[in-house]
Amino acid sequence: MKSAFPSFPMPTFRSLKSRIAALYAALFAVVAAVLMVLVNSGIERFGEASASRDLAANARVFDEIIDLRARQMRASADVLARDFGFREAVATGDAPTIASALRSLRDRSQASAAFVVGLDGSLIGDGQTATPPLEAIWYNLDDGIEKGTLRLGGVLALAAASPIEAPELMGWLVLAAPFDEREMARLAELAAVETEAAVLGEASLTPLLADAGLGEIVEADDPARNLYHVSALPSLQEGIEPRLVLRHSMAGALAEYARLKYVLAGVALAGLALMVGLGWRIARGITGPLSTLDEAMRRFGKGEETVVRVETEDEVGRLASSFNSMFAAIAERERQIVHVGLHDELTDLPNRKLFAEQLDQALARRDDRERVLVAYCDLDDFKLVNDTLGHPAGDTLLRKVAEGLTADLGKALIARLGGDEFAVLVVVDDDQASLLPIARRIQESFDRQVDLDGYTALCSASVGIAVAPGDGENGTDLLKHADLALYRAKREGKSSFHFFEPMLDQEARRRRELELELRLAIKNGEFELYFQPLYSLAQEKLQGFEALIRWNHPTRGLVNPAEFIPLAEETGLILQIGEWVVREGCRAALAWPEALSIAINISPRQFAAPGLAATIMQALADSGLQPERLELEITESVFIADIEKTLGTLHELRDLGVRIALDDFGTGYSSLSYLRSFPFDKVKIDQTFVRDLNDKGNNAHAVIRAITTLASALGMDTLAEGVENLEQREILRREGCEFIQGYLLSRPVPAHELALLIGTEEMEGLAGVVV
């Protein structure tokens, strides 16, 4: 039988070829259709994963944007909080001036509200906008929380607080901007993908969002296939739990991939036009790469790093390259967002958040033989560098300190917690090894000379150290205890370190309780003045009284001034107390005979505060007391900080007509130079020299004779403190001392007992004792 194939006519051959081509084309179409279904499914999964990932990334971006807005408001608030006039208005309670400044700040910073919260529990607003309940925010502000969410007139708002210091804390300036639709829409425009945002209270969340965990992505059952992300925002007001809710339409996100689907469909249609013999090869060439892309998208959706291998230069190859580029861009964007959120911008060291996380991890991994050492470090006199050389120089110093710590401390974890504060974490393998060498190495790594554009700054730091497990089992306790140890180190002097001791925690609690009681004492008027006579040996009569403050505690009775005055000096409360003493002392002295003067102690903190001369002048004006009847006593410590400024303040006071006395003369190192720099009216000889007069074997007589001779040559009076017996009085008279003060005359007495010392008959009796 003969084959008919060779005898087919050409058209028939062409027709068969067409039929074969059509058959393969149909087969290719089926395969292509299946592939399109797979690709579409892969794109759907990728879109879902990408939308979820973008929404989570947007949440982090929103957190950064909100934090940036809070820092901007904080910066605006800082400018006003540091303004001299504003601080003076807050200190004097000048409500109209405060309200005017707040309105101006509110308008400049595009905020909706501005108000001042005082340490005494007062709240002063701008007079035009609502303010939150004072009790809901005061304790958070007092705990150091400087930003967060609060409620204004029923609307949640972002707030930033700036401490008002003069130079110690008087209160907080709070600036707030609402999370309204306009603000959230403006923030949404800064996001990488189209997102709708809202800030809601936890009670306002829908059941779907309320049941979702913080940071999780949930999908709503609606046509738009909306994805929601709920995260917590910091709260400045107690009783509210603000939530940032982001919504992103997955249907809209998937619509962006339609172009990719069209490209793939075009590739399939082009394959239909190929020769039947190439159809299978083309189908096989497309199926393999698309499967690779699908698998890559699956891995990427799970958060795994993946790279698609590009084997061709056709559409599939270019698509793979595009996916690789997209994967790399998304990963880099996420890395940058995470890095910015966990590192200090200036030094690139870990920030407080990252340090706390790594500290918790170190504690969780610690075995029984390991100890975790945490050092809390604070640069000495850093403010002086900023004030004298400027903030750029301060930033340079911080960067160089960070570089030096990184180079010196090896494997230790170093972080910048903010301002001039650093933290160091060291894991010690040997539980018997001494920690002193580590502490010294940390402290000594701060001791360096730093060149700041031609100026050499001497750098040092005070260091507080806490060690786990003995000082705490968690990171929060360790940092708190290291901070308490740092406080003790700073009290003991600069460039030193101190390990935490349990008594420091008890001292901190006692100090905090005493500080709160002291603030209440100022508010409730629990102070009173006692007076001790100042007697003239030359004229044999009473010359005046020194005013001494006493705290009549409602439950503890009289509190020793040595217990509360140092705390008042340290916290800045001495400014309010000292102002009250000046006003009350002048008022009391007005009732005495005109020949009697009053001496009032001015603390170093009070002396250094701006406006002292104005305070004295106001007290004189309000009381009607003649300036020459007021004598202000200062100690040598006021000369330590800035001699030029100190002399300027002294001359301002002298110009008011008051007298100036140098207290505790002879106990410092530079008394003679101070006498030469400023002509004091009186020099008070410290009681330690007077006490030694009864001891025949010392040179106290010569010292007092030298002081009285020097003072007389300079035209200054001399007064001896602590005179307790007649022998001391007679020696002082012999050595040329003009005035005395002490228990020989009288102990300090309250105002109602002064008549016994001022009255005529009683004066004669007093003179009989002294003469």
JOKAUR-V863054 format. One record per residue. N is the residue number from 1. SS is DSSP state (a for helix, b for strand, c for the rest). OMEGA is omega in radians with two decimals (none if undefined). Layout:
# JOKAUR-V863054
n->(N & N)
ss->(SS & SS)
omega->(OMEGA & OMEGA)
This chain:
# JOKAUR-V863054
n->(1 & 2 & 3 & 4 & 5 & 6 & 7 & 8 & 9 & 10 & 11 & 12 & 13 & 14 & 15 & 16 & 17 & 18 & 19 & 20 & 21 & 22 & 23 & 24 & 25 & 26 & 27 & 28 & 29 & 30 & 31 & 32 & 33 & 34 & 35 & 36 & 37 & 38 & 39 & 40 & 41 & 42 & 43 & 44 & 45 & 46 & 47 & 48 & 49 & 50 & 51 & 52 & 53 & 54 & 55 & 56 & 57 & 58 & 59 & 60 & 61 & 62 & 63 & 64 & 65 & 66 & 67 & 68 & 69 & 70 & 71 & 72 & 73 & 74 & 75 & 76 & 77 & 78 & 79 & 80 & 81 & 82 & 83 & 84 & 85 & 86 & 87 & 88 & 89 & 90 & 91 & 92 & 93 & 94 & 95 & 96 & 97 & 98 & 99 & 100 & 101 & 102 & 103 & 104 & 105 & 106 & 107 & 108 & 109 & 110 & 111 & 112 & 113 & 114 & 115 & 116 & 117 & 118 & 119 & 120 & 121 & 122 & 123 & 124 & 125 & 126 & 127 & 128 & 129 & 130 & 131 & 132 & 133 & 134 & 135 & 136 & 137 & 138 & 139 & 140 & 141 & 142 & 143 & 144 & 145 & 146 & 147 & 148 & 149 & 150 & 151 & 152 & 153 & 154 & 155 & 156 & 157 & 158 & 159 & 160 & 161 & 162 & 163 & 164 & 165 & 166 & 167 & 168 & 169 & 170 & 171 & 172 & 173 & 174 & 175 & 176 & 177 & 178 & 179 & 180 & 181 & 182 & 183 & 184 & 185 & 186 & 187 & 188 & 189 & 190 & 191 & 192 & 193 & 194 & 195 & 196 & 197 & 198 & 199 & 200 & 201 & 202 & 203 & 204 & 205 & 206 & 207 & 208 & 209 & 210 & 211 & 212 & 213 & 214 & 215 & 216 & 217 & 218 & 219 & 220 & 221 & 222 & 223 & 224 & 225 & 226 & 227 & 228 & 229 & 230 & 231 & 232 & 233 & 234 & 235 & 236 & 237 & 238 & 239 & 240 & 241 & 242 & 243 & 244 & 245 & 246 & 247 & 248 & 249 & 250 & 251 & 252 & 253 & 254 & 255 & 256 & 257 & 258 & 259 & 260 & 261 & 262 & 263 & 264 & 265 & 266 & 267 & 268 & 269 & 270 & 271 & 272 & 273 & 274 & 275 & 276 & 277 & 278 & 279 & 280 & 281 & 282 & 283 & 284 & 285 & 286 & 287 & 288 & 289 & 290 & 291 & 292 & 293 & 294 & 295 & 296 & 297 & 298 & 299 & 300 & 301 & 302 & 303 & 304 & 305 & 306 & 307 & 308 & 309 & 310 & 311 & 312 & 313 & 314 & 315 & 316 & 317 & 318 & 319 & 320 & 321 & 322 & 323 & 324 & 325 & 326 & 327 & 328 & 329 & 330 & 331 & 332 & 333 & 334 & 335 & 336 & 337 & 338 & 339 & 340 & 341 & 342 & 343 & 344 & 345 & 346 & 347 & 348 & 349 & 350 & 351 & 352 & 353 & 354 & 355 & 356 & 357 & 358 & 359 & 360 & 361 & 362 & 363 & 364 & 365 & 366 & 367 & 368 & 369 & 370 & 371 & 372 & 373 & 374 & 375 & 376 & 377 & 378 & 379 & 380 & 381 & 382 & 383 & 384 & 385 & 386 & 387 & 388 & 389 & 390 & 391 & 392 & 393 & 394 & 395 & 396 & 397 & 398 & 399 & 400 & 401 & 402 & 403 & 404 & 405 & 406 & 407 & 408 & 409 & 410 & 411 & 412 & 413 & 414 & 415 & 416 & 417 & 418 & 419 & 420 & 421 & 422 & 423 & 424 & 425 & 426 & 427 & 428 & 429 & 430 & 431 & 432 & 433 & 434 & 435 & 436 & 437 & 438 & 439 & 440 & 441 & 442 & 443 & 444 & 445 & 446 & 447 & 448 & 449 & 450 & 451 & 452 & 453 & 454 & 455 & 456 & 457 & 458 & 459 & 460 & 461 & 462 & 463 & 464 & 465 & 466 & 467 & 468 & 469 & 470 & 471 & 472 & 473 & 474 & 475 & 476 & 477 & 478 & 479 & 480 & 481 & 482 & 483 & 484 & 485 & 486 & 487 & 488 & 489 & 490 & 491 & 492 & 493 & 494 & 495 & 496 & 497 & 498 & 499 & 500 & 501 & 502 & 503 & 504 & 505 & 506 & 507 & 508 & 509 & 510 & 511 & 512 & 513 & 514 & 515 & 516 & 517 & 518 & 519 & 520 & 521 & 522 & 523 & 524 & 525 & 526 & 527 & 528 & 529 & 530 & 531 & 532 & 533 & 534 & 535 & 536 & 537 & 538 & 539 & 540 & 541 & 542 & 543 & 544 & 545 & 546 & 547 & 548 & 549 & 550 & 551 & 552 & 553 & 554 & 555 & 556 & 557 & 558 & 559 & 560 & 561 & 562 & 563 & 564 & 565 & 566 & 567 & 568 & 569 & 570 & 571 & 572 & 573 & 574 & 575 & 576 & 577 & 578 & 579 & 580 & 581 & 582 & 583 & 584 & 585 & 586 & 587 & 588 & 589 & 590 & 591 & 592 & 593 & 594 & 595 & 596 & 597 & 598 & 599 & 600 & 601 & 602 & 603 & 604 & 605 & 606 & 607 & 608 & 609 & 610 & 611 & 612 & 613 & 614 & 615 & 616 & 617 & 618 & 619 & 620 & 621 & 622 & 623 & 624 & 625 & 626 & 627 & 628 & 629 & 630 & 631 & 632 & 633 & 634 & 635 & 636 & 637 & 638 & 639 & 640 & 641 & 642 & 643 & 644 & 645 & 646 & 647 & 648 & 649 & 650 & 651 & 652 & 653 & 654 & 655 & 656 & 657 & 658 & 659 & 660 & 661 & 662 & 663 & 664 & 665 & 666 & 667 & 668 & 669 & 670 & 671 & 672 & 673 & 674 & 675 & 676 & 677 & 678 & 679 & 680 & 681 & 682 & 683 & 684 & 685 & 686 & 687 & 688 & 689 & 690 & 691 & 692 & 693 & 694 & 695 & 696 & 697 & 698 & 699 & 700 & 701 & 702 & 703 & 704 & 705 & 706 & 707 & 708 & 709 & 710 & 711 & 712 & 713 & 714 & 715 & 716 & 717 & 718 & 719 & 720 & 721 & 722 & 723 & 724 & 725 & 726 & 727 & 728 & 729 & 730 & 731 & 732 & 733 & 734 & 735 & 736 & 737 & 738 & 739 & 740 & 741 & 742 & 743 & 744 & 745 & 746 & 747 & 748 & 749 & 750 & 751 & 752 & 753 & 754 & 755 & 756 & 757 & 758 & 759 & 760 & 761 & 762 & 763 & 764 & 765 & 766 & 767 & 768 & 769 & 770 & 771)
ss->(c & c & c & c & a & a & a & c & c & a & a & a & a & a & a & a & a & a & a & a & a & a & a & a & a & a & a & a & a & a & a & a & a & a & a & a & a & a & a & a & a & a & a & a & a & a & a & a & a & a & a & a & a & a & a & a & a & a & a & a & a & a & a & a & a & a & a & a & a & a & a & a & a & a & a & a & a & a & a & a & a & c & c & a & a & a & a & a & a & a & a & a & c & c & a & a & a & a & a & a & a & a & a & a & a & a & a & a & c & c & c & c & b & b & b & b & b & b & c & c & c & c & b & b & b & c & c & c & c & c & c & c & c & a & a & a & a & a & a & a & a & a & c & c & c & c & b & b & b & b & b & b & c & c & b & b & b & b & b & b & b & b & b & b & b & c & c & c & b & b & b & b & b & b & b & b & b & b & c & c & a & a & a & a & a & a & a & a & c & c & c & c & c & c & c & b & b & b & b & b & b & a & a & a & c & c & a & a & a & a & a & c & c & c & c & c & b & b & b & c & c & c & c & c & c & b & b & b & b & b & b & b & c & c & b & c & c & c & c & c & c & b & b & b & b & b & b & b & b & a & a & a & a & a & a & c & c & a & a & a & a & a & a & a & a & a & a & a & a & a & a & a & c & c & c & a & a & a & a & a & a & a & a & a & a & a & a & a & a & a & a & a & a & a & a & a & a & a & a & a & a & c & c & c & c & c & c & c & c & c & c & c & c & c & a & a & a & a & a & a & a & a & a & a & a & a & a & a & a & a & a & a & a & a & a & a & a & a & a & a & a & a & b & c & c & c & c & c & c & b & c & a & a & a & a & a & a & a & a & a & a & a & a & a & a & c & c & c & c & c & b & b & b & b & b & b & b & b & b & c & c & a & a & a & a & a & a & a & a & c & a & a & a & a & a & a & a & a & a & a & a & a & a & a & a & a & a & a & c & c & c & c & b & b & b & b & b & b & c & c & b & b & b & b & b & b & b & b & c & c & c & c & c & c & c & a & a & a & a & a & a & a & a & a & a & a & c & b & b & b & b & b & c & c & b & b & b & b & b & c & b & b & b & b & b & b & b & b & c & c & c & c & c & c & a & a & a & a & a & a & a & a & a & a & a & a & a & a & a & a & a & a & c & c & c & c & b & b & b & c & c & a & a & a & a & a & a & a & a & a & a & a & a & a & a & a & a & a & a & a & a & a & a & a & c & c & b & b & b & b & b & b & b & b & b & b & c & c & c & c & b & b & b & b & b & b & b & b & b & b & b & b & b & c & c & c & b & b & b & c & a & a & a & a & a & a & a & a & a & a & a & c & c & a & a & a & a & a & a & a & a & a & a & a & a & a & a & a & a & c & c & c & c & c & c & c & b & b & b & b & b & c & c & a & a & a & a & a & c & c & c & a & a & a & a & a & a & a & a & a & a & a & a & c & c & c & a & a & a & b & b & b & b & b & c & a & a & a & a & c & c & c & a & a & a & a & a & a & a & a & a & a & a & a & a & c & c & c & b & b & b & b & b & b & b & c & c & c & c & c & a & a & a & a & a & a & a & c & c & c & c & b & b & b & b & c & a & a & a & a & a & a & a & a & c & c & c & c & c & a & a & a & a & a & a & a & a & a & a & a & a & a & a & c & c & c & b & b & b & b & c & c & c & c & c & a & a & a & a & a & a & a & a & a & c & c & c & c & b & b & c & c & c & c & c & c & c & c & b & b & a & a & a & c & a & a & a & a & c & a & a & a & a & a & a & a & a & a & a & a & c)
omega->(-3.09 & 3.05 & 3.13 & -3.04 & -3.12 & -3.07 & 3.12 & 3.09 & -3.06 & 3.12 & 3.11 & 3.10 & 3.12 & 3.14 & 3.10 & 3.10 & 3.13 & -3.13 & 3.11 & 3.12 & 3.13 & 3.13 & 3.12 & 3.11 & 3.12 & 3.11 & 3.13 & 3.13 & 3.12 & 3.13 & -3.14 & 3.12 & 3.11 & -3.14 & 3.13 & 3.10 & 3.13 & -3.13 & -3.14 & 3.11 & 3.12 & 3.13 & 3.10 & -3.14 & 3.12 & 3.13 & 3.12 & 3.14 & -3.12 & 3.14 & 3.11 & -3.13 & 3.13 & 3.14 & 3.09 & 3.11 & 3.10 & 3.11 & 3.11 & 3.11 & 3.12 & 3.10 & 3.13 & -3.12 & 3.13 & 3.09 & 3.11 & 3.11 & 3.11 & 3.12 & 3.10 & 3.11 & 3.11 & 3.13 & 3.11 & 3.14 & -3.14 & -3.10 & -3.14 & -3.10 & -3.13 & -3.13 & -3.08 & -3.11 & -3.14 & 3.12 & 3.10 & 3.10 & 3.11 & -3.11 & -3.12 & -3.14 & 3.14 & -3.03 & -3.14 & 3.13 & 3.12 & -3.11 & 3.13 & 3.12 & 3.13 & 3.12 & 3.12 & 3.11 & -3.13 & -3.11 & -3.13 & -3.04 & 3.12 & 3.07 & -3.12 & -3.10 & 3.06 & -3.14 & -3.11 & 3.05 & -3.12 & 3.09 & -3.14 & 3.10 & 3.10 & 3.10 & -3.13 & 3.12 & -3.13 & 3.08 & -3.07 & -3.06 & -3.12 & 3.07 & 3.13 & 3.07 & -3.08 & -3.06 & -3.10 & -3.08 & -2.99 & -3.06 & 3.07 & 3.09 & -3.13 & 3.10 & 3.07 & 3.10 & -2.99 & 3.11 & 3.13 & -3.06 & 3.02 & -3.09 & 3.12 & 3.10 & 3.13 & -3.12 & 3.07 & -3.08 & 3.06 & -3.07 & 3.05 & -3.07 & 3.10 & -3.14 & 3.07 & -3.04 & -3.13 & -0.17 & 3.13 & -3.03 & 3.04 & -3.09 & -3.10 & 2.99 & -3.06 & 3.12 & -3.04 & 3.06 & -3.01 & 2.97 & -3.14 & -3.07 & -3.13 & -3.13 & -3.13 & 3.09 & 3.12 & 3.09 & -3.11 & 3.13 & -3.13 & -3.10 & -3.10 & 3.13 & -3.10 & -3.05 & 2.99 & -3.05 & 3.07 & 3.06 & -3.06 & 2.96 & -3.09 & -3.12 & -3.10 & -3.10 & 3.04 & 3.13 & 3.14 & -3.10 & -3.13 & -3.13 & -3.11 & 3.07 & 3.12 & 3.11 & 3.14 & 3.07 & 3.10 & -3.12 & 3.13 & 3.12 & 3.12 & -3.08 & -3.10 & -3.12 & -3.08 & 3.03 & -3.14 & 3.07 & -3.12 & 3.09 & -3.12 & 3.04 & 3.09 & -3.10 & 3.06 & -3.09 & 3.11 & 3.05 & 3.08 & 3.12 & -3.05 & 3.11 & 3.02 & -3.10 & 3.12 & 3.11 & 3.14 & -3.12 & 3.11 & 3.10 & 3.09 & 3.12 & -3.14 & 3.13 & 3.14 & -3.14 & -3.13 & 3.14 & 3.11 & 3.11 & 3.13 & 3.11 & -3.14 & 3.10 & 3.09 & 3.10 & 3.13 & 3.14 & 3.10 & 3.12 & 3.12 & -3.11 & -3.11 & 3.08 & -3.10 & -3.10 & -3.14 & -3.06 & -3.11 & 3.14 & 3.13 & 3.13 & 3.14 & -3.14 & 3.13 & -3.07 & -3.11 & 3.14 & -3.13 & 3.07 & 3.10 & 3.12 & -3.14 & 3.12 & 3.12 & 3.13 & 3.09 & -3.12 & -3.14 & 3.09 & 3.10 & -3.14 & 3.14 & 3.05 & -3.12 & 3.08 & 3.13 & -3.14 & -3.13 & -3.09 & -3.11 & 3.09 & 3.14 & -3.09 & 3.13 & 3.11 & 3.12 & 3.09 & 3.10 & 3.11 & 3.12 & 3.10 & 3.11 & 3.14 & 3.14 & 3.10 & -3.11 & -3.12 & -3.14 & 3.14 & 3.13 & 3.12 & 3.11 & 3.13 & -3.14 & 3.14 & 3.14 & -3.12 & -3.14 & -3.12 & -3.03 & -3.11 & 3.09 & -3.05 & -3.06 & -3.04 & -3.06 & 3.02 & 3.01 & 3.10 & -3.07 & -3.10 & -3.13 & 3.14 & 3.13 & 3.11 & -3.11 & 3.05 & 3.10 & 3.12 & 3.12 & 3.12 & 3.13 & -3.12 & -3.02 & 3.03 & -3.00 & -3.10 & -3.08 & 2.99 & 3.14 & -3.11 & 3.10 & 3.12 & 3.09 & -2.96 & 3.14 & -3.11 & 3.10 & 3.02 & 3.11 & 3.13 & 3.13 & 3.10 & 3.11 & -3.07 & -3.06 & -3.06 & 3.13 & -3.10 & 3.07 & 3.10 & 3.08 & 3.10 & 3.11 & 3.12 & -3.14 & 3.13 & -3.11 & 3.05 & 3.12 & 3.12 & -3.14 & 3.11 & -3.14 & -3.12 & -3.01 & -2.94 & 2.98 & -3.03 & 3.14 & 3.06 & -3.09 & -3.14 & 2.99 & -3.06 & -3.12 & 3.13 & 3.12 & -3.11 & 3.10 & 3.06 & 3.14 & 3.10 & 3.13 & 3.05 & -3.09 & -3.05 & -3.04 & -3.10 & 3.11 & -3.08 & 3.10 & 3.14 & -3.12 & 3.12 & 3.11 & -3.14 & 3.13 & -3.13 & 3.11 & -3.11 & -3.12 & 3.13 & 3.06 & -3.07 & -3.13 & 3.00 & -3.08 & 3.11 & 3.14 & 3.12 & 3.07 & 3.10 & -3.14 & 3.12 & 3.08 & -3.06 & 3.02 & -3.10 & 2.96 & -2.99 & 3.00 & -2.99 & 2.99 & -3.03 & 3.03 & 0.20 & -3.00 & -3.05 & 3.13 & -3.12 & -3.13 & -3.06 & -3.13 & 3.14 & -3.14 & 3.14 & 3.13 & -3.12 & 3.06 & 3.11 & 3.08 & 3.09 & 3.08 & 3.11 & 3.11 & 3.14 & -3.14 & 3.11 & -3.10 & 3.12 & -3.11 & 3.06 & 3.12 & 3.08 & -3.13 & 3.07 & 3.13 & 3.03 & -3.12 & -3.12 & 3.11 & 3.11 & 3.11 & 3.11 & 3.14 & 3.11 & 3.11 & 3.14 & 3.13 & 3.12 & 3.14 & 3.12 & 3.11 & 3.10 & 3.13 & 3.09 & 3.09 & 3.12 & 3.09 & -3.09 & -3.04 & 3.10 & -3.10 & -3.12 & 3.01 & -3.11 & 2.94 & -3.05 & 3.09 & -3.03 & 3.01 & -2.97 & 3.12 & 3.06 & -3.09 & -3.09 & 3.13 & 3.10 & 3.12 & -3.11 & -3.13 & -3.12 & 2.97 & 3.13 & -3.13 & -3.07 & 3.06 & 3.12 & 3.13 & -3.08 & -3.07 & -3.13 & -3.08 & -3.09 & -3.13 & 3.13 & -3.14 & 3.11 & 3.13 & -3.13 & -3.03 & -3.13 & 3.09 & 3.11 & 3.10 & 3.10 & -3.07 & -3.08 & -3.11 & 3.10 & 3.12 & 3.12 & 3.12 & -3.13 & -3.13 & 3.11 & 3.11 & 3.14 & 3.14 & -3.12 & -3.08 & 3.12 & 3.11 & 3.14 & -3.13 & -3.08 & -3.13 & -3.12 & -3.13 & 3.00 & -3.04 & -3.13 & -3.08 & 3.12 & 3.10 & 3.10 & -3.10 & 3.10 & 3.05 & -3.10 & 3.11 & -3.14 & 3.12 & -3.14 & -3.09 & -3.11 & 3.12 & 3.04 & -3.13 & 3.14 & 3.12 & 3.11 & 3.13 & -3.12 & 3.13 & 3.13 & 3.10 & -3.12 & -3.11 & -3.08 & -3.05 & -3.13 & 3.09 & -3.06 & -3.08 & 3.10 & -3.13 & 3.11 & -3.13 & -3.13 & 3.09 & 3.11 & -3.10 & -3.08 & -3.14 & -3.12 & -2.98 & -2.97 & -3.03 & -3.04 & -3.11 & 3.13 & 3.13 & 3.13 & 3.11 & 3.13 & 3.12 & 3.12 & 3.06 & 3.13 & 3.12 & 3.14 & 3.10 & -3.12 & 3.13 & 3.10 & -3.11 & 3.12 & 3.07 & -3.04 & 3.06 & -3.11 & 3.09 & -3.13 & -3.14 & -3.07 & -3.00 & -3.06 & -3.09 & 3.13 & 3.11 & 3.10 & 3.13 & -3.08 & -3.07 & -3.12 & 3.10 & 3.08 & -3.07 & 3.04 & 3.14 & -3.12 & -3.07 & -3.05 & 3.11 & 3.10 & -3.13 & -3.12 & -3.10 & -3.11 & -3.13 & -3.14 & -3.06 & -3.01 & 3.14 & -3.08 & -3.12 & 3.12 & -3.10 & -3.14 & -3.14 & 3.10 & 3.12 & -3.13 & -3.12 & 3.12 & 3.13 & -3.12 & 3.13 & 3.13 & -3.14 & 3.11 & -3.10 & 3.03 & 3.07 & 3.10 & 3.13 & 3.14 & 3.00 & 3.12 & -3.02 & -3.12 & -3.08 & -3.14 & 3.10 & -3.14 & -3.09 & 3.11 & 3.14 & 3.10 & -3.14 & -3.08 & 3.02 & 3.10 & -3.00 & -3.08 & 3.08 & -3.13 & 3.11 & -3.06 & 3.05 & 3.12 & -3.12 & 2.92 & 3.05 & -3.08 & 3.08 & -3.02 & -3.05 & 3.11 & -3.09 & -3.12 & 3.12 & -3.11 & -3.05 & -3.07 & -3.02 & -3.11 & -3.13 & 3.12 & 3.12 & 3.09 & 3.13 & 3.12 & 3.11 & 3.11 & -3.00 & -3.03 & none)
